[in-house]
């Protein structure tokens, strides 16, 4: 899984967005 700069800036939001994006 590729990490974007936003992952370091807002990990909490990124986790939620990533889980929703991957359908998990």
Secondary structure, DSSP 8 states (H G I E B T S, - for coil): ----HHHHH-HHHHHHHHHHHTT-
